[in-house]
Amino acid sequence: MPLSGQPRPSDHEDSLYVSRFQRSVKMSTYLVCFIVCDFNFTETVSNSGINIRVYSTPDKVDQTLYALDMAKHTLDIYEEMFNMSYPLPKQDLIAIPDFVSGAMEHWGLMTFRESRLLYNPNSSSIPDQINVALVVAHEMAHQWFGNIVTMDWWNDLWLNEGFASFMEYLGVDGKETDWDILNKFLDFDLFPVMTEDSQISSHPIIVDVHSPNEVNSVFDAISYSKGASVIRMLEAMIGKKTFFDGVSKYLKDFQWGNARTDDLWQALSDVSEDYNVKHVMDTWTIQDGFPYINLSLNQDSSGQTIISATQKRFLISSSSEVDVSKSPFKYKWYVSLDYLTSENVTGKEIMDMKNINVTKDFDLSSPNSWIKCNHGQMGFYIVLYPNEMWLKFSNYLQQTPSSRWLLSNADRAGLINDVFLLAESGKLSYDTALEMLSYLSQENDYLPWTTANRRAFSYISTMLSHDSSYILWKKFLAASIKPIIERLGFEDTGPNNDRQLRALLLDKGCSVEINSIVRNVTQLFRHWLDQNIKPSANIKRVVYNYGMKYGGTDSDWQLVWDKYLTESSPQEKEALAVSLSRVQKPYLISKLLDNMKTQNGIKTQDFFTLVTQVSANQAANHIVWDWARQNYQFFTERFTINNRNFGRMVFYIVRNYATEVKLQEVKDLFSRFPDAGAGERFRRMAIETIETNMSWMKVYKPVIANWLQTHVANFLERSPEPASGYRVKNL
């Protein structure tokens, strides 16, 4: 079966040697695709008459139906939002069994890794379904942003990737209304990219590109996630209708051609009466980094509040210095400082590349009054409040029933994100940051919990894992987790929020060794392997991973390996692979690494994912690091230095190192292989991250240890062990 971006003429019959297709539209050459396969397909028709098909290997065609439904929905909704018809007569999507990229927007024939397109409702989890939905929506958005209008050169790659990364959430939100998908943007994009953009090794969204290696390197989180974040911020600033009027004008003005960032800004300015969009957005796209807003609050004699707000580039390393000469704007930004007060008053102030002093007629002097800036977390910045304001937030969340909280889940997650970034950089005490976590035993929303996990739990757990204070740290986390698990129970039921929160907290409960949770999870692992009783889809990764970690025998590992080799569901196959990487026995880790190197059962597309997963296993990290160094020349020849995934491999192995010895080992490897290719920036990130970790261990580990000694006993009294116990049969 031959496929291309255009359909075959209705009167054409393929021969063994020749297949003819209708003439293609004008397009960039990287969008051309031809495929010859023996796949099957499902099909539907869009509201405007476009034929849509999803192809897969014949044994998986029943897993294409969800992607087909999402493809139709997003094509229909994008035609409406962009006020521009899809220009081709058909749109195909195809699941490739071994595909290194997640997906590719080939015009009329979009290609996907199987796990990004196929969905089995009987075995796939909610995160699996979300992933398929977002990737399909992302690639469909490219049919306009990237295909109908293509960036003029690779320095404007973000016009393609940032916009598609923004649109994917809007595309899915119109269909999956109970997912709170718009706020998942914070979890998947905005908060994670802040870590990368807070380093000296970051780069502007618009970056000079002169070589193929540089082209490969800019396919990164800055182009995708930061690009999407600043577009999201702009839409919130100028309003959705104005924004999409401008987007439609841009697409129509430059259809079938190339455009630059300034062309988008001009189209948006043409329809906006209140904003010079280029003036606003240049500050976010042609300088790297983002600001932290330092807020000072004072009261005048009449009881009004004087707000002083200053802005400065945020750097995660306390030893790094901001060199303003490297920015055309001296590291100042156009900031819309939106706010919400404890009296439910909202407003905004504009910081146009400067600091501001404003007087407001609300009183913030009382113990229960507060002001939350970056209301709704639409801005790409963080806020440093006075210490007493952080305490007010903490007290408010602990003392006010959750049903009466004025702070949304996005605002609560934003406070957690900001306070730990600021503490890690030395701009705020960890005492203050840790106190902000004290309310979590009352937090029932997934977003603040997963933000706390990323910003606090995971990093601090890794840094403290070999320190005596780790025991107290685990007790602190356990006391926060247990009340929520008691309320949720173990049965995989309820709304999406509860099901995802339950899985997250069971995972975290296992990682801090809550005995009752570990015991039940390992029993479910035995039920799965011994009796073929599969755990529920949304907790199966917890069971697979921690069952292998805490109880996996040699025969268990082999049995999971055999399941991995024969599994047909792509998401299940990925889950089994991660489970294999969690084993604690060195010789089994070595066996897995050997299979990866020799491609014995491990596809090329899964190689780098497995390297990252093995690296996350503390018992295995030193093994994979030695293996990577010993085989570095082999991998250079296999993947080439132009491969951006290979260029990032070392970073993902070493990013948690925090000693001089490990830092020197990394430098020695880079000295032995000086040509970094597409991995040049990730080499700088690796060095910078290790140095930051070393500084953190020296400066902040004692602070956290002291806080734990002082506060944990009291905190445990406020968060008693649940009395109901945990029962396997409810899982």
N, C-alpha and C positions, 0 to 999 in steps of 0.2 A: 504494500500500500504506500504510494508516494504522497507526501504532503508538502505544502508550501504556504506562504502567506496569502496567496490567492487561490481560489477554487479552480478545478480543471473545467474546461469547456464542457457543456452538457452533451455535445455530440462527439466527444473525444473518448476513445478507448485506449487504455494503457497497453503497451506491448512490453516484452521483456527488456527492451533496450531504450524505449523513449516514453516519457510522460510530458504532456504539455499542460501549461497553466495559463490562466488569463494574465494579461500584461499587468505588472505591478504598478502601484502609484509611485510618485516621486518620494524617495526616502533615503536616509543615510544608510551606508553599506552595512554597518554593524547590526542593522535590524533584519537583514535577509536571513532566511532559514529554509533549508530543505531537509526532509526526513523521509527515510524509507523504513517501514516497519510492518509488523503483522498484528497491530493492535486492534482492539475493539473500541467502540465509543458509545456515549449517550448524547442526546441532542435535545435542543429546545430552540425557540425563536424569541428574539427580543421584542419589546413593544413596537419598535420601529421596523421590524421585519428582518433583522440580522440573524442569520443562522449561527447558532453557537453549539459547539461540540466539545466534549472532554474525552480525550483518548487515554487508554492505559493498556497494559498487558491484559490478555483476555481473562486471567484469573482474578483480576482486581477491578474489573469494570463496574461491579456493584458498589465500589467505594468512590465512584466519581460523582454521585448524585448531588452531594452537598455543594461541591465546587461548581457544578453546573448551575445550581440554583443561585449561588452567590455571584457567579459570572453574569448571569442575566440581570440580577438585581443591580449590580454596580454599573453595567453598561447602560441600563435604563436611567439610573439616577445621575450618572455623570453627564449624559446627553442633556438632561434637564438643568443640572447645576452650571454647566459650561455654556449652555445655550448654543450647542454645536453638535451636529450629528456625527456619529461614528462613520468614517468614510469608506470602509471596506465592505464587501458583500458578505463576509463571514468572519467569525472569530473562533479559532480553535485553541484549546489548551491541552497540553500533553504531558503526562507523567513519565519521566525518563528514569529507568532503573538505576543508573549510576551517573549522577549529575552533580558536579562539584559545586556549582552555584546553587543558591536557594531557588532562584527562578530568573528568567530572562524574558524581556518584553518584546521578543521578535514579533513584528507587526503581522497580525492575522494568524500567528502560530506561536503562542506563548509557551515556553518550555519551563518545566518545574521538576525539582526533586520530588520523588514520590511522597515523602512525608509532608510536603508543603501543598499538596493538591488532593491527596486521597484521604478519605475520612470514613471510618467504620463506626457507626453509632453504637455498636454492641461492645466495642473494646477500646475506643479512643476516649480520651479524657476531655474535660472542658478546655484546658490549655491547648490540647491538640486541635480542637475545633476552632478556637480563637486564632491559632496560628494559620490554619488553612484559610480562614476568612480574610485575615489581614493581608496575607501574601497575594491571594487572588485579587483583592481590592487594590493593592499596591500596583500590580502589573497591569491591571485594567486602567488605572489612572495614567500610566505611561503611554497609553494609546493616544492620549492628548498631549500630556507634558512629557516630551521626549521623542514622540513619533510624528505627530502632526506639526509640532514645533520642536526643533532640536537645538540644544545649546550650540553656540557658534564655535566654541573650543572647550577643551576639558577643564579649563580653569573655572568655567561656569557649570560644572557637573551638577552642582547642587540644585540648579533649576530643574533638572530631571528628578534626582533622587530625593531632595528635600521636599519637593512638592508632592511627589508620589507618597512619601512617608507621612505627610500630613493628611492627604486625601484618603488614605486607606481607612482611617478611623471614621471619617464622615461617611464613607461608602458602607461600612459595616454597621454603623449606628442606625442607619435608616431601616435595617432589617432585623438586627438582633437587639431589640430595645431593652432587654433585661440584663444586659451585660455590663452596663456602666462603662462602655468601651471608650468614651471620650476621656474619662479620667484615667483609664489604663495607659493613656499616652504618657502620663507622668512616670509610671512604673517602667514602661518599656523603652522610653526615649529620653524624656527631659532630664529626669534625675540621674540616670546612668551616664549620659554624655557630659554632665557637669563635672564628673570626676576627671574625665579625659581633658576637658577644656580648661581645667584649673591648673594644668601643668605648663611649665615653661616650654615643653616640647610640643604643645598644641600648635595649630595653624589657623589662619583665617578661613572662613567659609569659601571665599573667592581667593584662590591661591595660584601663583604662576606654575604652569606645567610645561616642561620643555622636552621630556623624554618619556619613552614607554614605561619605565619604572615609576616615574612620577604620576603617570596616568593611573597605573594600578594602585599606587599608594593613596590616592585621594578618594578611592571607594571605601570610605571609613565612616566612623560615627559622626564626625564633624559635618561631612557632606549630607549624610542621611538624617541623623537625629537632631543635631543642632540646626541644620537647615530647616527641618520641619518645625522645630521649636520657635524659630523667629518668624516663620510664616504664620504659625498659630497665634503668636503674640500680635502680629500685624492685623490679622483678621479681627481679633478681639478689640483692637484699638480703633479701627476705622469702621467696624460694623460688617456683618455678614453680607448684607445685600450689596453694599458699596464694593466690598472686596470681590465678590463674584462677578459684579458688573465689570470691574477692571480686568479680572482674569479672562472673561469672555472677550473683551476688547483686545487683549494681548494675543489670545489664540487666533482670533480672526485677522488681526493685523499681520501676523507672522506665519500663518499656516502655509505648509509646504516649504518652509524655509528655516533659517537659523536666527537665533536671537541671543541677546546678552542680558545680563541682569538689569542694566539700566533701562532696557526696553520694557521689562516688566514694571519697574518702578514708574516709568513715564505713563504707562497705560493705567496704573492704579491712581496716579496723581490726576490724570485727566478726568476721572470720575469722582474724585474726592475733593470736596470744597474746603476741608479743614486741615489737610496734611500735605506737605511736600514730602512724598514718600521716600524719595532718594535721600533727602536730608536726614530723615529718621533712620532709614535702614542701612545706609552706608556705615553707620557706627557699629552695626551688628555683623556686617558681612565682610568688611575689608580690614578689620583688626581682630586679632585672636582674643580669646578669653571672654569673661563676663564680669559685671561689677557685684560687689557687695555694698549694700546701702547701710551706712552707719546712722542709726536713728537716735537722736537725743530729744528728750521730752521735758519741758519745763512749764510751770504755771505762772501766769502773770497775776497782778494784783486783783484783776477783775474775775479771776477764776477760769480764764480762757487758757488753752494749751498752745504753747509755742513749740512747733515741730521743726527741728533742724535735721536735715538729711544731707549727708555727704556720700560721694561715690568714689570707689577705688577698685582697681582690678583685683579679683580674688585669686590667690595662689594657694594651693593646698599645702605646700611646704613652707613651714614657718621660717626657714632659712633663705628662701628665694626672695629676690628683690625685684620690684617692678621697674623696668627701664622704659620710661615714657617716650624716649626718643625712637623706639621701635614701632610706635603707633602714629598714624597720621592725625589721630584725634587725642593723642596724649592719654590714651586709655580712659576716655570719658564717653558715655553713651547717652542716647536719647531714651529716657526711662519714663514710662507711665506708672506712677506710684499709686496704684489703686489700693483702697483701704476699706476695712470694715471695723466698726467699734463694738464694744460690749453693749451699747444701746441700739445696735442694729442700724447705725448710720453708715452709709457708704459714700464714697467720693474718690477723687483722684487729683493728684498734683503732677505736673510735668517737670522733669529734670532734663532740660535740654543741654546736655553736655556740661552741666554745672551743678553746684550744690544749691540747696534752697533753704529758706527760712520762712515758714508760714504760721499764721495764727488761726486757730480753730475755736469755735464757740462750744466745744464739748470739754468736759472736765474728766481728766484721767488720774486725778489725785487719790480717788478712793481705792481701797484695797481690792475691790472686785472689778475695777474698770480696766479695759485694755484696748489696744488698737492693733489689728492684724493687717500688715501691708502685703502687697502682692496677693490681694484677695482673689481667690479662685485659682491661684498659681498659673496665671496666664503669661506672666513675664519671665524672661530668662535671666533672673538675678536672684540673689538671696539677701536676707535682711538681718542685720545685727541690731538687736534691741538692747536697751539697758538691762542689767541683770534682774532688776526688780520686775521688769515686764515679763521676762521669761518665767519668773516665779508666779506671776499672776496667771499666765497661761496654764502652768502646771496645776495650780490650785483650782482654777476654774474647771479644768477637765476632770480633776479628781472629786470635786465637791458638788458639781452640777450633774443631775441625772442625764444620761446620754441622750434621752429623748428631747431634752431641752437645749442641747448644744447649738449655738449659733454658728460655730465653726464647722464648715462642711468637711467631708472626708478628704477632699483635696487640700483644704487649709490645714487640717491636722497633719496630714502627710507632709505638707510643706514645712511646717514647724519642725518636724523631726528631721527632715532632710537638711534644713538650714542649720539647726543647732549642732548637728554632728559634723557637718562640713566646717563650721566655724571653730568647733572644739579641736578638730583634727589639725587645723591650721594655726592653732594657738591664739585665736582672736577671742576666745571665750573659754571659760573653765569647763573641764569635763564634769565637775560637780554639777554645774548647771545643766549640761546636756543629759547626764544620767537621771537627774531629777525629772526631766521631761518624759522619761520612759515610765515613771512610776504610775501613770494613769492607765497603762496598757491592759491591766487586768479588767478594765471596764470597756475596752475598745472592741467592738464587734464587727468592724468593717475591715475588709481585706487590704485596702490600699495603705492605711497607716501602718499596719502590721508588716506588709512586705517592704515598705520603705524603711521601717526600723530594722528589719532583717538585713537589708542591703547596707544601710548606712552604719549600723551599730553592731548587731549581733554577729554577722559573719566576719567582719574585719577584726573586731576586738577578740572574738573567739580564736581566730587564727593567731593573732599576736600574743595572746595570753596562754596558748595551748600548752606551752612547756614551762609555765610559771605556776608557783604555788597558789597564786590568787585565782587561778582558773576554777578551783573548786567553788569558791564563793560566787564567781561569775555565773557558773552553771546553776547554782541555787537561786540566784537573782532571776535568771531567765525562766527557770522552772516555775517559780512563784507567779510570774506573769502569765505563763502559758496555761497552767492547770485550771484556773477558773473558766477560761474560755472553752477549753476542751470539755469541761464538765457540762457547760451549757449546751454545746453543740452535740455532744455524744460522738460515737464512732461510726454510726451508720451513714453511708454516703447518700444522704437525702437533703432536701431543702433547696432554697434558692441558690443560684450560682455563687453568690457571695459566700454563703456558708460552706458550700462544698469546696471552694478554693481555699478558704480560710482554714478549714479543718485539715486539708492536706498539708498546708504550709506549717501549721502548728504541730501536727504529728511528726513531720520531718524535723522541725526544730526540737521537738521533745525528744526524739531519738538522738539527735546530735549532742544534746546536753545530758543524755543518759537518764532520763526519767524512767525509773525501773519498770513501772506499770505499763508504760507505753512500749518500751523496748520489748518487754516480755510478750505482749500481745502481738506486736509486729513480727517478731521472730516465730511465734506460733503460726501466724498466717502464712509465713514463708514456708514452713514445714507442710502446712495443709496444701499449699500450691504444688510443691515438688513431690510430696508423698502421696497425695490423694487427688491431684489435678483439680483442686478447688481454687479457681482464680479469684484474687481479690478484686474489689470494685475498681472501675476504671480510674477514678480520681485519687485513689490511695495506692494504686499498684506500684508506682515508682518508689514510694516510701517503703513498701514491703520488700520489693526487689532489692533496693539499695541497702537497707539496714539489716534485712535478713542475711544478705551476703556478708555484710561487714561484721555482724555480731555472731553469726552462727554458720557461715558458709564453710562446708568441708570441701575436700578435693573433688569428691564425687558430685557434690552440689554444683560446683563451678563447671564441671564437665557437662552436667545435665543442662545447665543454663546455656552453655556454649552450643550444645546440640540443638536446643530450642532456637537459639539465635540463627543458626545456619538454615533452618527450615521454615522460619516464620514468614508469613506472607504479608501481614499488616506492617506497613513501614513505621508507624509510630510505636508499635509493640516491639519491633526489631531495634529501634533506637533505645527503648527502655531496657531491653535485655542487655544491650551493649554497655550501657551505663552501669548496670548491675555487675557485670563482669569486672569493671574497673574498680569496684568498691571492695574487692577481696583484700584481706590483710596479709596474705601469705606471699612473700617475695617471689618465690619460684612460679607462682601462678600469674603474678603481674608480669614477670619476665616472659612467660609463655604468651600472654596477650600481646606484649610489645613485639615479640618475634613474629606473631601472626600478622600484626599490622605492617611490619617491615616487609615481609615476604608476600603480602597480599593474600594470605591464606584465609579465605572466608571474609576478609575485611575489604570492603569496597574503597576505592580512592576517595569518594565523596565523604566517607566517614572517618578518614584518617586523622584529620586535625581536630575534629570533635572529640575523638577518643583520647588524643594526646592531652587535650585540655581536661577531660574528665579524670584521667589517671593522675594528672598533676594535682587535681583537687583532693586526692586521697593522700592524707599526710603520711600514711604508712608506705606509700608508693612514690612520693615525689622525688626522693633522692635517686630512686631507681630509674625513673624516666629522664631525669636530668643527666645522669651518667650515660644512659642509652642515647640521648639526643646528641651529646658531645662526641661520643665515640662514633656515631654514624652520620655526623653532620655533612661530611663530604659526599657520602652516599645519597643523602636526602637532597643536597644541592644538585646533584646530577639527575636525580629522579624528578624533582619538581621545578628546578631552575630558580635562580634568585629573583626572577621576574614574577614569581607566584606570590601574590600578596598574603595568602594564607600561610605559606612557608615563612614569609618575612615576619609574621606575627607569632610564630610558634614559640620561640624562646621567651618572649614576653609573658605568654600565658603560663609557661612553666615556672618562671622565676619571680612573678609579681608579688609573691608573699614572702620572699626572702628578706631578712633583716639583720644580716651580719656582715662584717668586713670580709670574712672568708668567702662567702657566697658572692658578694659583690666583685671580688677579685676574680673568681672563677668565670663570671659572666664577661668581665672585661678581657680576660685571657682568650675566651672563645671568640669574641669579636676581633681581637688582634690576630688570631690565627686565620680568620676568614674576614678580611677587611672590606670586601665588596658586599655591601648590604642589599643592593638592588632595591626592590620595592619595600624592604623592611627597614629602611634607614630611620624613619621617625620612630618606629617601634623599638629599635635599639636604644634610642635616646630615652624613650619612655621607660624601658626596662631599668636603665641606670638610675634615672630620676626617681622611679618608684621605690627601688631598693634603698636608695639614700634617704628618702622620706620615711620609709619604714624603720630604718635604723635610728633616725632622729626621734620618731614616735616612741620607740622602745625606751630610749634614754630619758625623754622628757615626760611622757604621758603615762607610761605603764605604772610608775610609782603613784601618780595621782589617782588613777583608777583603783589600784590596789588599796590605797588608803580609804577611798570612798566606800569600797565594798566592805572593808573592815568596820567602818563606822555605821553603815546604813543597812546592811543586809539583814542583820538580826531583827531590826525593827520592821523592815519590809516584810519579812517572813511572817511576823505576827499579824500583819494586816492582810496577808494572802495565805490563809491556811490550806492544808492539803484537802482536796475534795473528799467528802465522806462516802460518796456513792460507789467509788471504785471503778474499775474498767473491766468490761466484759468482752471477750473475744467475739461472742455471738452477735454483738451489735455492730461489728465492723463491716 
